[in-house]
Amino acid sequence: MTNINDFKILNEKCLHYFELFEKDLDKDLSSISDIQKARFGFYFLMLSNLCDLKDISDITPLITDMDFNSTVFNVRNEDCGVDAIFFDEENNVINIFNFKYREKFDKDRQQSVNESFITTKFIQAIQNEKTNTLKGMLKDYADKIIVKYNGKDVWKLKFYIVSNESKELSTKISEFSNLEELYDLEIITIGLEKISQMITLRPSAINAVLHVDSDALLPFSEDNISSSKSYIIRITANELLRITCNNQEYRNDYSMEDYSLLNNTSMDFGVLFDNVRGFIAKSKFNKNMAATLEKEPSKFFMYNNGLTLTAEDVISIPTNGGKKFKLTINNFQIVNGGQTLRTIHDFKQLDNRNIENYLSNCQLLLRIFKTSQEINTKNKIAEYTNSQNKISIIDLKSLANEQIQIEQYLSEKGIQYSRKSGDIGNTSSKYSKQISMERLGQILFSNFGFPEKASNQKKAIFEKYYDDLFVKNFDITKLDVLIDSFFEIRKAYKKLEQYDYSDQKNFYILFLKTLNNALLDTNEKMIKFFETALSKFKTPDGRADSRKLIMTSFKEKLKGDFLNYSE
């Protein structure tokens, strides 16, 4: 259940995101009203979380909303109810977004089904391959979708209805079912409750109490003299539901007998705050897990890897003549197994009888590590236990101690460092600019001598070259100067209107600066030299400039010309 405070927190987050956008754009937008700023900031916040994007500059081109583009860029084209489009090239998914941001909180307001029908003009234009009625960005995106539909790969279309309204539409209503069948798409609704879970500030400490049989518990210590113990336990799905529900009284009720009480609870998303997967709304309901829960609940223990939990403190007291142990778990987080947890909670909600009929017969493995305030240990547990699963190497590295140190250092320098999508730092802090972990990796990789690979080898940056860039001989004190240089180059490109800008070009200018030709001592001189070299570089097959930028031969030719340059 959402409340007005959820609404207000979201509004502050949206205003903060708009402030980051304004600084990234380097344009005075103070004349825009606060409600418009919040509305536009809402676009950035949602796209960052739902598309796993961390850089403002990557999100801006996705927004097709007519009001946004006419207000900010003085470009006015009908949007047909489509406010943003994102191509997930890795998973072959086309994501279409309709946003609605309400100015006032109303606990009874529900999302409107009409929003889904506004977009049918756009979808029909794609299906009929007739985009002549569309204009500007929307037409360009429609043409791109048609090309992908006509290609060999299978592409899926998802339509998101996203608003800050209290009541979320059910995707099972007939209107949506008809649209999904007619246009071969999936409709996803996201309201204030899911958004609040997405943007939650660090939650207050979550505590729980367990009472387990002695033969279901295995204690572990790092050495024989240590009094600090961690535990591996066998736990029923009912008990897992209880200790992760949003009712503190139930979490402490270790002798609960009537588990049907849990039907009136939901998962406390605060337990997943540190989960490497980030926004839990993106975690899919795992149909295979659900099938096992229903058909073979007693075998779930064998098929599932279990969950990993870190806690500030774990207090173990033997009871019942040593036959049982009472475990008090203070300030805990689920750092691995978020999808399992989400699926069990969702399965419970499908039918009030599922707890008694199925979940009571299901057991799981739960690893509980006492980490106290050892942040590095806690993050390493999250990193290593997740490394066996299909999670990107970039997400895993976001937990590394050096990345947290970078975030802390840059924050002191007024730079907001986004390790995870949707991360906008401390809303009370005033940041001069924002940069993502991936973008910093690309900048460091360019300085390392590989500007031609910086754009298309993100995985290699955070895997093969990670230690070279972020660990060995890494000087954190140079980062703010390097980041400032990146933004100054972007600003210089905007002033030199005869050249098209791209981050890949920026990486090359940063690379040239490491070579240090004193004659080219300004960004403007560097850019003009680089653009001249790019236009003069010819290939036998007449490649476009964008293709030249990823060629090692171009980089080497540019490097030689730069070092030998004289006026």
Summary of the structure (lengths in Angstrom):
residues: 567
radius of gyration: 26.3
end to end distance: 69.1
largest distance: 89.9
contacts: 1746
relative contact order: 0.08
helix: 49%
strand: 16%
